[in-house]
């Protein structure tokens, strides 16, 4: 997970990061005073997670804000789209991370989320990380089935989503964490 923090620009003191689907912000545990971002915006649907995330950010002395937004509603609710863009711009967010989130969102919600983030003038980078189904990888696929995400995709299906977003500079990476047979796919998007 420390590698994911590096992917997500968390070790860059000048970065202002939004973590969409932040949960309890476990990723913040890897930060130290000399390597923490300038600002952290945590967004999630769970008030309980947001309280834990806020506590973790406070203990790390990270300037932060936490907001409840349901990304699944972005496709149908323009006011939520405007709220998200407004938050990103108000806090001068430069990097947005969606770690372990896309496989919880349907295709339309993934596309709308990435396009809404693209519309924020301050955001320059988006980083994603998700589990995926891999043909002939029984151990990987067994663990993926244990995940709560209803929209776990194959590599080709994730690639197809990336072709439908406004971001055109896209880099794909791979990682493993914990169990070495479970692979994660990452996309780095930039303007």
JOZINOR-V573279 format. One record per residue. N is the residue number from 1. RES is the residue in three letters. PSI is psi in radians with two decimals (* if undefined). NEAR is the number of other C-alpha atoms within 12 Angstrom. Layout:
BEGIN
n=N res=RES psi=PSI near=NEAR
n=N res=RES psi=PSI near=NEAR
END
This chain:
BEGIN
n=1 res=UNK psi=-0.47 near=24
n=2 res=UNK psi=-0.61 near=21
n=3 res=UNK psi=-0.66 near=22
n=4 res=UNK psi=-0.63 near=33
n=5 res=UNK psi=-0.67 near=31
n=6 res=UNK psi=-0.79 near=23
n=7 res=UNK psi=-0.67 near=32
n=8 res=UNK psi=0.19 near=39
n=9 res=UNK psi=0.36 near=37
n=10 res=UNK psi=-0.36 near=40
n=11 res=UNK psi=0.24 near=30
n=12 res=UNK psi=1.89 near=24
n=13 res=UNK psi=-0.40 near=22
n=14 res=UNK psi=-0.17 near=19
n=15 res=UNK psi=2.57 near=31
n=16 res=UNK psi=1.92 near=38
n=17 res=UNK psi=2.39 near=45
n=18 res=UNK psi=2.31 near=47
n=19 res=UNK psi=1.74 near=48
n=20 res=UNK psi=2.14 near=46
n=21 res=UNK psi=0.79 near=39
n=22 res=UNK psi=-0.37 near=41
n=23 res=UNK psi=-2.45 near=32
n=24 res=UNK psi=0.23 near=27
n=25 res=UNK psi=0.80 near=42
n=26 res=UNK psi=-0.53 near=26
n=27 res=UNK psi=-0.43 near=34
n=28 res=UNK psi=-0.32 near=41
n=29 res=UNK psi=-0.32 near=25
n=30 res=UNK psi=-0.09 near=24
n=31 res=UNK psi=2.56 near=32
n=32 res=UNK psi=2.88 near=21
n=33 res=UNK psi=-0.69 near=20
n=34 res=UNK psi=-0.18 near=16
n=35 res=UNK psi=0.28 near=23
n=36 res=UNK psi=2.66 near=31
n=37 res=UNK psi=2.86 near=35
n=38 res=UNK psi=-0.57 near=30
n=39 res=UNK psi=2.61 near=36
n=40 res=UNK psi=2.15 near=47
n=41 res=UNK psi=2.00 near=43
n=42 res=UNK psi=2.25 near=47
n=43 res=UNK psi=2.27 near=38
n=44 res=UNK psi=2.95 near=33
n=45 res=UNK psi=-0.29 near=23
n=46 res=UNK psi=2.04 near=23
n=47 res=UNK psi=-0.67 near=21
n=48 res=UNK psi=-0.82 near=18
n=49 res=UNK psi=-0.73 near=23
n=50 res=UNK psi=-0.63 near=30
n=51 res=UNK psi=-0.75 near=24
n=52 res=UNK psi=-0.68 near=22
n=53 res=UNK psi=-0.75 near=34
n=54 res=UNK psi=-0.72 near=31
n=55 res=UNK psi=-0.75 near=24
n=56 res=UNK psi=-0.75 near=29
n=57 res=UNK psi=-0.72 near=34
n=58 res=UNK psi=-0.74 near=20
n=59 res=UNK psi=-0.47 near=18
n=60 res=UNK psi=-0.02 near=27
n=61 res=UNK psi=0.84 near=22
n=62 res=UNK psi=2.21 near=32
n=63 res=UNK psi=2.21 near=26
n=64 res=UNK psi=2.94 near=32
n=65 res=UNK psi=2.58 near=30
n=66 res=UNK psi=2.32 near=37
n=67 res=UNK psi=2.47 near=32
n=68 res=UNK psi=2.09 near=27
n=69 res=UNK psi=2.39 near=31
n=70 res=UNK psi=1.87 near=29
n=71 res=UNK psi=-0.43 near=39
n=72 res=UNK psi=-0.36 near=27
n=73 res=UNK psi=-0.07 near=23
n=74 res=UNK psi=-0.58 near=29
n=75 res=UNK psi=-0.47 near=24
n=76 res=UNK psi=-0.17 near=16
n=77 res=UNK psi=1.75 near=19
n=78 res=UNK psi=-0.50 near=17
n=79 res=UNK psi=-0.60 near=16
n=80 res=UNK psi=-0.66 near=24
n=81 res=UNK psi=-0.81 near=29
n=82 res=UNK psi=-0.64 near=23
n=83 res=UNK psi=-0.79 near=25
n=84 res=UNK psi=-0.83 near=41
n=85 res=UNK psi=-0.77 near=31
n=86 res=UNK psi=-0.75 near=22
n=87 res=UNK psi=-0.77 near=37
n=88 res=UNK psi=-0.75 near=36
n=89 res=UNK psi=-0.70 near=27
n=90 res=UNK psi=-0.66 near=21
n=91 res=UNK psi=0.21 near=29
n=92 res=UNK psi=0.80 near=25
n=93 res=UNK psi=2.28 near=38
n=94 res=UNK psi=-0.53 near=39
n=95 res=UNK psi=2.32 near=43
n=96 res=UNK psi=2.30 near=48
n=97 res=UNK psi=2.38 near=46
n=98 res=UNK psi=1.48 near=42
n=99 res=UNK psi=2.00 near=36
n=100 res=UNK psi=0.54 near=34
n=101 res=UNK psi=-0.71 near=40
n=102 res=UNK psi=-0.56 near=41
n=103 res=UNK psi=0.03 near=35
n=104 res=UNK psi=-0.07 near=28
n=105 res=UNK psi=2.50 near=32
n=106 res=UNK psi=2.96 near=25
n=107 res=UNK psi=-0.81 near=30
n=108 res=UNK psi=-0.69 near=24
n=109 res=UNK psi=-0.66 near=28
n=110 res=UNK psi=-0.86 near=35
n=111 res=UNK psi=-0.80 near=28
n=112 res=UNK psi=-0.71 near=33
n=113 res=UNK psi=-0.88 near=45
n=114 res=UNK psi=-0.64 near=43
n=115 res=UNK psi=-0.60 near=32
n=116 res=UNK psi=-0.76 near=35
n=117 res=UNK psi=-0.68 near=44
n=118 res=UNK psi=-0.60 near=32
n=119 res=UNK psi=-0.31 near=26
n=120 res=UNK psi=2.12 near=31
n=121 res=UNK psi=-0.46 near=23
n=122 res=UNK psi=-0.38 near=27
n=123 res=UNK psi=2.20 near=35
n=124 res=UNK psi=-0.42 near=29
n=125 res=UNK psi=2.53 near=35
n=126 res=UNK psi=2.38 near=44
n=127 res=UNK psi=2.36 near=41
n=128 res=UNK psi=2.81 near=41
n=129 res=UNK psi=2.25 near=39
n=130 res=UNK psi=2.74 near=37
n=131 res=UNK psi=2.82 near=39
n=132 res=UNK psi=2.81 near=41
n=133 res=UNK psi=2.27 near=31
n=134 res=UNK psi=2.16 near=26
n=135 res=UNK psi=2.36 near=14
n=136 res=UNK psi=0.47 near=11
n=137 res=UNK psi=1.32 near=17
n=138 res=UNK psi=-0.74 near=16
n=139 res=UNK psi=-0.84 near=19
n=140 res=UNK psi=-0.90 near=26
n=141 res=UNK psi=-0.54 near=23
n=142 res=UNK psi=-0.85 near=20
n=143 res=UNK psi=-0.60 near=24
n=144 res=UNK psi=-0.66 near=29
n=145 res=UNK psi=-0.39 near=21
n=146 res=UNK psi=-0.27 near=14
n=147 res=UNK psi=2.65 near=21
n=148 res=UNK psi=-0.16 near=16
n=149 res=UNK psi=2.30 near=21
n=150 res=UNK psi=-0.12 near=19
n=151 res=UNK psi=0.72 near=26
n=152 res=UNK psi=2.32 near=32
n=153 res=UNK psi=2.96 near=30
n=154 res=UNK psi=2.97 near=25
n=155 res=UNK psi=-0.77 near=25
n=156 res=UNK psi=-0.63 near=17
n=157 res=UNK psi=-0.69 near=22
n=158 res=UNK psi=-0.76 near=33
n=159 res=UNK psi=-0.72 near=22
n=160 res=UNK psi=-0.67 near=15
n=161 res=UNK psi=-0.74 near=29
n=162 res=UNK psi=-0.45 near=32
n=163 res=UNK psi=-0.22 near=21
n=164 res=UNK psi=0.06 near=21
n=165 res=UNK psi=2.89 near=29
n=166 res=UNK psi=-0.32 near=23
n=167 res=UNK psi=2.24 near=29
n=168 res=UNK psi=-0.33 near=19
n=169 res=UNK psi=1.72 near=19
n=170 res=UNK psi=2.27 near=23
n=171 res=UNK psi=2.37 near=21
n=172 res=UNK psi=2.35 near=24
n=173 res=UNK psi=2.90 near=22
n=174 res=UNK psi=2.65 near=23
n=175 res=UNK psi=2.94 near=25
n=176 res=UNK psi=2.69 near=22
n=177 res=UNK psi=2.39 near=19
n=178 res=UNK psi=-1.71 near=14
n=179 res=UNK psi=2.06 near=15
n=180 res=UNK psi=-0.26 near=14
n=181 res=UNK psi=-0.13 near=22
n=182 res=UNK psi=2.08 near=27
n=183 res=UNK psi=2.64 near=29
n=184 res=UNK psi=2.47 near=38
n=185 res=UNK psi=2.42 near=37
n=186 res=UNK psi=2.51 near=34
n=187 res=UNK psi=2.31 near=37
n=188 res=UNK psi=2.08 near=32
n=189 res=UNK psi=2.47 near=34
n=190 res=UNK psi=2.71 near=26
n=191 res=UNK psi=* near=23
END
